[in-house]
Amino acid sequence: MGAMRVLLLAAALLALACSHGATASDPSHLQDFCVADKMSQVRVNGLACKDAKEVVVEDFFFSGLHVAGNTSNKQGVAVTPVNVAQVGGLNTLGISLARIDYAPSGLNPPHTHPRSTEILTVIEGSLEVGFVTSNPDNKHFTKVLNKGDVFVFPKGLVHYQFNNGATNAVAIAALSSQNPGVITIANAVFGAKPSIPDDVISKAFQVQKNTVDFIQAQF
């Protein structure tokens, strides 16, 4: 009877361990690397592996983060991503990064990364950053960052960065997924195609329909 209890306990612990593995950001790789085969027609959760014999050093390389992004847009911000789309060698490794350039008063608007935690390091200038916790508290954590400061945005939470200085700012963001994804809140709500019905948005935001129409026209 004692041996049976031990076996049941072992089985329960194994099931628990497996369940934790199944909820990780990206699945663990089972070989040295799995360089993405971007031409493959195979559809998997991620990207199919290139034949190891065809892998070259450039599959693990990216050049360009020394180049400032073009911030001449409505938000005054430019994101230069380095994820599996740019570096095939990131496939299955569960990590990526990005350079973010901000003009004075530039805003990386409220958004989420559905598959990733983000850790942001300010390289130049200063940024006002923040994130909001989930319902029902919706607590706003905010801080002004200066050169060399680091801030963490937990996975899936709405967050933003704003250049509150008079000069350009630059940051490097590291993310815990090869393909973190991004959902910009305003674009998703007011720029959806086809549009979310006015009745839905006006009731959600407690505003008149003509206000909804005006905002949707900006997208």
Salt bridges, closest charged atoms under 4 A:
ASP59 OD1 - LYS50 NZ 3.07
ASP101 OD1 - ARG99 NH2 2.79
GLU118 OE1 - HIS113 NE2 2.98
GLU118 OE1 - HIS159 NE2 2.98
GLU124 OE2 - LYS147 NZ 3.53
ASP199 OD1 - LYS209 NZ 2.41
